[in-house]
Structure formats: C-alpha cells, structure tokens
Amino acid sequence: MSKKPAAPTSAPAATDELNPSLDAMLSTLSMARKGGDAAQAAAGETQRCGLIAIVGRPNVGKSTLLNALVGQKVSITSRKAQTTRHRITGIRSDGDTQFVFVDTPGFQTRHTVRGTAALNRNLNKTVQATLSDVDVVLFLVEAGRYGPDDAQVLAMLPKDKPVILVANKLDMVNRREDLFPWLQTMQGHHPFAEFIPLTATKDEDAKRLADVVRRYLPEQGWWYDAEALTDRTDRFMVSEMIREKLFRLTGDELPYTSTVVIDSYKEEPPLPGKPKSTGLVRVAATIIVERDQHKGMIIGDKGEKLKRIGTEARTELERLIGTKVFLEIWVKVRSGWADDDARLRTYGYE
C-alpha cells in the first residue's frame, strides 16, 4: 500500500507523513489487507474491473473526488446542495485495473422545500439503486465530523459489501492526532474495511485511494475502452455544464429546483482533412425554473447574467469536447416541475 497523507499538528504540507501513532492505528484497523498485495502479485496480468459507488451527504466532496480519480472533469461541482442529480460514471483505467466509479446524488435528508417531493424521491432512489450493483462503497465524510445526515447515509449502506471510510478535507484538520478517537467512534458505527484520510483535490491522494480500492475489485475483463472517461454523452455533459455555471453564478439566490433541458444538439464535422477543432457543435438549451422572479435572477440586468452563464459554459465545453460550440440558452418558467413525476422523466431524470 502506498504511503498515507501527512499528519503534522499544524497545517499539512503535501509531502508530510502521518505521525507514527496514527499510522499504527490505521494498520490495526484496516481489516481486509492481509494477503492483499500477495494476491495481486499472484494474479499477474489478470485484469480487474469493478463498480465503486461514491456516497455521502450533500456537499461533502463526492464530485470533486470523482473528477480527481478520473483525472478529468466528468461531474459538475458547486457549493449548492444537490448539484449532482444523476448517476455519473467516471472511468479510470490504470495498469491491469479498470475502476468504474459512480458519483451519486447526496442522499436527501434535509431539503424540505415545498414542491420538491418527486425530485427528492428520484435522487434517493438513484442512490439506493446504485448501491445494489456495486463491488465496493466509498463512504465520504469530512475528516473529524459525523452528524445526523452522515448517519442516515451510513444506515442505508449494504452490509455484505466492503465499505471504505474516506475522510475528506484532511487539509482542514489542524491536529491530526484528534482523528484517533474520532476513528475509534466511527468503527463503532460500521465495520469499515479501510480508513483513508485524504484531500480530494490532491492527485496523489486520489492515486493512493485507487491503490487501496484495486484489491477489492473482482478479476474480470474491462467493460470500457482504455481511453473511456465516462459513459455519459456529450449532450448530457452540455446540460450539466450549463447547470454548473447557473448554480455558481447565481449563488444562494436561486433555489436548487432549477434544471437544464437540451432542446437540440447538432454536430457539424470538420471538412475532410481538417482537424476536429475546426468542426462545430450547435446547442439550443432551456433553463427551467419555478417562478418568474427566478427567471429574472438568471437573465439579470439587460441579460448580462444569462450571457455570462452562456459564455462560461461554452468556453468549458469547447475544452471538454475539443471543438467550437455555438450555444443558445432560453429561460422558461414551469411551476411544479420538481413535484411532477411525469415531467421529471421528460427532463431526463431516471
């Protein structure tokens, strides 16, 4: 197993190591390691592949971790709760192993906004359906913190599959030794197979986590091409990217009951012999909101905010897709959409 992250009593540096007492404690509580490395070596060139769910309460860093594990942005992020609303698959192919990570919506425990019952049921159903299929579960919490929302997520985790406790935001913990009693308490809540403290934004921490997960994946052929990063289409990624910019640029003003629908998506390939970057993707999208006042928030004074949302989304999409994008965005009011199962299906919610 690769080395664990830093453990100084002050703010950690990227190259620091855990103090000896905490390192020993981690070795003691990591219950499934025996023989793991030997088994991997014996496997030789045998391929491994499996499904790994990333679960946790809203805003704990699941999408950030997924992007770090994949090495490219495949799931949108923002400070707004419930940014992730769909099952997002991210693929990491490394050595003899293909990791198929699934970023799930944060399990809905707190949002009681009137008129969102159907959306909340949909989000929770997505989490529960994912857990029934996976080989490994990454239960993400903030290092040193465990509250009622975390407990509700933990209660729904499968008892017959390995669950790895991933303590995120380690860089925010000043006294790493304080994690010892916290971890002992956590072990009382669930028989975690491993404990991995990390900072999701650090590539080296993502690699260390992947090295641990590898041992729990079954020996079988890969499901995707080695170059694949996600099973989602470019059309889907366009809607997600617009929604990310919408949430980031409106902050807490706009309720989370807003969504994006792609009305049309048309690819105009480059001329024969010309590079892909000379092609064009034409997109028409609609932002759906609950009320007229929400529409005004998005459009802004003289349309400036909507223009900025479109510009930032287009710029990032061109980097993601690798070609020019022409993007048109409208805003429409559809009252009650978040509590209407039929309309949710129309808008692409599974």
N, C-alpha and C positions, 0 to 999 in steps of 0.2 A: 504493500500500500504506500502511496506517496505521502510525503510529509504533510502534517496538518498546519493550519494557519497560526499566525502569531499570537502570543499571549503576554505582552508586557502589561504593566499596570497603568501605563499612560496610553495615549492614542497610538494604535498599532502602525507599524511600517510594513510595507509589502513583503519584506524578506525576513521579518521576525518569526520566531517559532514559539509554540506553546511552552509554558513552563512545565518542568518535569512532573509535578504532581497531577496536573490536569491531563498531561499526555498519558500517564499511567492509568488514570481513571478511565480515559477513553478506551484504552486497550482492554481493560477489565470488562467494560460494559458493552463492548462490541461482540455480540454473542455468536454471530454467524461467520466469523472469519476463519475458524480453524480449517486448515486444509484448502482454503480457497485458492491461494496462489499456486499450490501444488497441482490442484485440479485443472487450473487454467493452463499451466505449463504442459500437463499431460495431454490436454486437448489438441495441442499442436496447431495445425492450420484450420481446425474445425471452426466454422462460422457460428457466431452467436447473434441472435436478434430477439428483441422483445419490446413490449409496450410498457411504458413507465408513465404513471399519472403524477402530475404536479398539483397538489391540492392544498388548500388553506383558506383562511378567511379573506375577505376582500382587502386589497391594498397591502398585502404582505410581501409582494415582490415576485409573484409567480411568473408573470410575463417577462419580467426582466431576467429572471433565471433561465427561462426557456430560450430567450434570444442569446444569452451567453453560452448555453450548452450547444446550440446550433451553430453559433459563430456568425449569425446574420439575423437581422430583424425579421421575424415571421409573426410576431404577436405585438399588438399595439400596447402602449403604456400611457398612463396619465395618473394624476393624483385622485381623480374622481373614482369613487367606489363603483364596482361592476363595469369597469372598462371592457373587460373580456366577457363576451356574451355567448360565444360559441366554443365548441371544442376545436382547439387549434393544434394541429400536429406539426411538430418540428423534428427533423431527422438529422442525426449525427452519425456519419459512417467513419469509423476510426479503427485502423488495423483490421482485426478479424471480426469486429463487432459493429452491428448497426443498432443504434439506440433510436427508438421511436417514442419521443416524448409527447405527452398530451397536456397542454395548458388548459385547465378547466376554469369556468367562472368561479368567483369566490362564492362559497356556499352562503345562500341568502338567509341571514339571521336577524338583521336589524331593520332593513328598509320596510317601512310600513306606509309608504306614500300611497294615498288613496288612488285607486285605479291602476295599480301595477300587479295585481294578484296573478294574472295569467303569465306575465313576463317572469315574475319571481318563481312560479312553479316550473316554468320552462328551464330556467337557469339551474335550479336544484336538480331537476330530472336529468339534465345533461351531466352533472357531476356524478350522480348515482349510476347512470348507465355506463360511464367511463370506468368506474371502479370495478364493475363486474367483469371487465375484459382484460385487465392489466396483469402483468407479471410482478411488478414492483410499484410501490407507492412512495412518493416523496412528500412527506407531511411538512409543509413550510410554516414556520413560526418566526417571530422576531426573537433573537437571542435574549434570554433572560426574562421573556414575557410569556404568560399563558393566561388568557382570560376566558370568559364565558363563550365568546364567539369561537375561539380555538377549540374549546371543549366540545362544542356542538359538531364541529367538523370531525374531530377525532372519534366521536361516538359512532359515526357512520362508516368508518374505515373497516375494510374486511379483516376478519380475524385469522384467515387462512393464507394470507399473503404477506411477504416481508414488507414492513413499513420502516422507512428510513427517516429519522427525525433530522430535518435540515434547519439549523438555527441561522437565519439570515440576519443581515445588518450587524455583523460582528464588529465592523469598524466603529459602531456607535457605542460599544461596550468599553468603558474605561478600565474596569477591573475584571480581568478575565477569570480570576480565581472565584469570583462570585457565581460563575456558571456551574461550579461543582455542586452546591446544594440545590440549585435550580434543576440540574440534570437528574440528580437523585429523585427529586419530586416528579419529574417527567417520566422516569422509568416506572414510577408507581402508577401512572395513568395508563401506560401501554407497554408491552414488551417489545420495544423498538429493536430492530435488528442491528442498526448502526446509528451513531450520532455524528453528524457532520456540521461543524460550525463554519460559516463562510460569509463572504460578502458577494452577493450575486453579480455585481458589476465587474468583478475581477476574473479575468480569463483563467488565471492559474487555479482559482478556486473551483471554477466550472470543470476544469480538466480533472482535478482531484476528485470531485464528486462523480464524474463519469467513470473513473478508475474503480471506484467502490461499487457503483451500480453494475458494472460489467459482470461481476462474479455472480449476480443473481439472475442473469438472463439465460434462457434455455439455448442449447445447441441446436440451431436450425438455420436454414438458408435465409438470406436477406429478403425483405419484402419490397424494397425500392431500389432503384439505380443508385450507384455510389454517389452521383452528383446531386441527387434529390435533397432538397432542404425542407419542403413541406408538401402535403398532399392537397393544399388549397390552391384554387385557380387564381390567375392574375385578376380576374373580375372580382372575386371575393376580396382580394388584398386591396383593391382600389376602394371598395366601400369601407373597409376597416381603416385605411389611411385617412380618408376624409373624416371619419368619425373621431379618430385620434386628434386631428387638428381642431375639430369642432370643440371637443372637450377641453383641450389645452388652452384654446384662445378665448373661451367663454368662462373658464374657471368655475366657481361655485354658483354663478348667476343662473346657469341653465340646468334645469333638473335632468337627472340621468335618463328620464323617459324621452329620449330623442334617438332617432336611428337614421340610417342612410340606406337608400334603395338605389340600385343601379338600373336606370331605365334602358340604356343601350351601351354596348361595348363593341367597338368595331376596330379591327386591326387592319392597317394598310401597310403591307410588307414593303421593304425597300426594293428598288429596282434591281433586276438581276446583276450580280457582280458588285453590288453596293453593300457596305456594312449595315448591320442591324440598326445601328443608331440613326440611320437616315430614314427609317420607317416612321410610322405614326400610329398612335392609338387614340381613337376618338371616344370620349366617355361623356355620357349625359347622366347626371345623378340628381337625386332629390333628397333633401334633408327633411325628415318627418318630425314634427313637433306637436305638442298637445294643445297649445294656446297661441292666440295672436301675439301676445306680449313676448312669447318665446321667439316667434318669428322675427320680431323687431330686434331682439337681442343679437340674433345671428346676423342679420343684414347689416345692422349698425348704421351710423350716420353716413348718408349718401352711398350706402353699400360698401363702405370701406372694410368692415369686419368680414363680410362674406368674401370679398375679393382676397383678403389676406388668407382666409381658410383655403380658398381655391389655389392660391399661389404656392403656399407651403405644401399642400397635398400634392400638387402637380410636380413640384421640384423633387420631393422624396420618391414619388412614383417613377419618375424618369431614372433615378438612380437604381431603383429596385428592378424595373422592367428592362432597362437598358436601351430605351428608345424614346423618342419625343412623345409627349402626351398633350392632347387638346382636351381640356376639361371644362364642362359647363355644369353649374350647380344651381338648382332651384330650391326654394324652401316652401313647404306646404304644411298646413295645419290639418291634422287628423285626430280629433279628440277621441279619447278612449282606446287608442290602438294598443296600448300596453296591457289592457284587460280584455282583449278580444282574441281568443284562440285562433279563429279563422284568419284574422288579419295578421297575426304573428306568423302563421305559416306562409302567407303571401309575401311577407317581408323577409323570409328566409330563415326563420327560427325553426329548429328541428323539433 
